[in-house]
Amino acid sequence: METQIQPINPIALDLGPIAIHWYGVIIGVGLLLGLWLALRESDRRGLTKEVFLDMILFAVPISIICARIYYVIFEWDYYSAHPGDIIKIWNGGIAIHGALIGAVLTAVVFCRIRKISFWKMADIAAPSLLLGQAIGRWGNFINQEAFGGEVSRKFLENLMIPDWIINQMYIDGAYHHPTFLYESIWNIIGVILLLSLRKVNLRRGEMFLTYLIWYSIGRYFIEGMRTDSLMLTSNLRMAQVISITLILVAVFTWIFRRVKGYSNKHYLDE
């Protein structure tokens, strides 16, 4: 007899014509907690909260738009046939790499206009970005997406995770790797690492570069377990290609900035 497991309702609050989805609520919580963490640190590093808030007003909507565009591009076979679904972001389908591209480009332009060090702001924001990503993965959990290959219930029980997570991983008649959880835990460990590195006083820019390297290493291996990856070709997963690229670019930038003397200032410098 087939197991009957009721998935979590993706709608948090139904107000008739308006439905508030857990996906949006969780993404919003991640943004707010990340912003709170960044604002606390910006005060210590000599940047006013107003500057960070001004940047966030541009960065958040642009990042969400870029994240959706990125996803739609690589799922164009579907969206070209269902153009009305392109705006249905509440059903999931935003790519973190697209959001990261949007956020970085926005920050670069903003810092140039305001004559502020991009690397200083990026260093401050790095733990917040990772925290937001860790929390955001739980939106994928609610929507039953970003999961891995099939496993047994016994395998999931041996991970010592609660039943409500195990039950939500029962999708299309089988249990699956909770890859959303693997990545969330990896990111939380990364947040702790980055917060600890603030005391090490790395050179300016290296906190952000550490974030790129840490996240990309975890994402590369976890992506290989997923069954719903965005594909560059039939054999190349886009997220893995981007992850390797980001690691190489971050390492090169780290070395280049030190050799050229572009990173003589340190994180704790004013």
Steps between C-alpha positions, in 0.01 A plus 500: 500500500640841401606725784265794551690806617348846487753765396518836675256754359712753305248775582564663837193725499203497265322834483266411218629679190843529661703199611819544701739215423751358746764533229469878499477519878820299544689701236383818676620374838838419349528849353403670827738297716782552252430874495494513881839328517650734238365816664648403837842455344480809278478718811820345634680544169418869459221472243168655585190284500343736250766415240439127535123546496523712185698228327261228616204689352659452158680169554208292626251552213776488237636176651157336502438603139843373393447174692172443318639595159793262552262215586259571216782510243611148588141372512397678182353189340230509767454877537489565127192278493361643826592872499237577761698297754809719469376741767385225738805527718301385803503147356878493527755524225757762591869425456741610770778557250274736308423687822870521582581645159227760541610591852868538411434712190262722698753540781782586258296773332364631830845520660644681199223759513531544878882485489510216752731199497315210339730253675424650840125467447538153350701381801235629739220340297666159449364325814158652432493361147584152625245524782229604254589207275491256793152615600375528143563130436212422735271662246613225260417249773142627526458491121655151481771611258880499493503140623736216416475145377290225652588355840325277751310629800748310716784704348324825596424372849868418546577869434321573828271758341140548620206321340349822360810544282507132403132506404548810284774317314244244382446626146336324206484169682857489635725652765780728387826647625423826688763691306336826607592404858858406411553838339327689781725335760810564286404866476435535875847358568630754249327785685671393823832483316462848350394654831808343661725633222398856586734471798784373281502834320547376144592747232216694346302295249618164630195444718278522194735281298496242781120503479512432126746213544319342795154516345623379162678196641187386681271582210717307252478171691138537613387595149635169377243323719199693371251379243363839391817685400499772237708357218749678275522195276364149535801413719600830663312636799498877486544547876809280502655691210429831675634366830833394350523833318434696819765304692762563232408868467502549878842333543645698208356826634634427850854445367485784246385757757778402740771502234389837362454654843128563450415334831735680736211609719356251745146411601518684834652814346277806473 
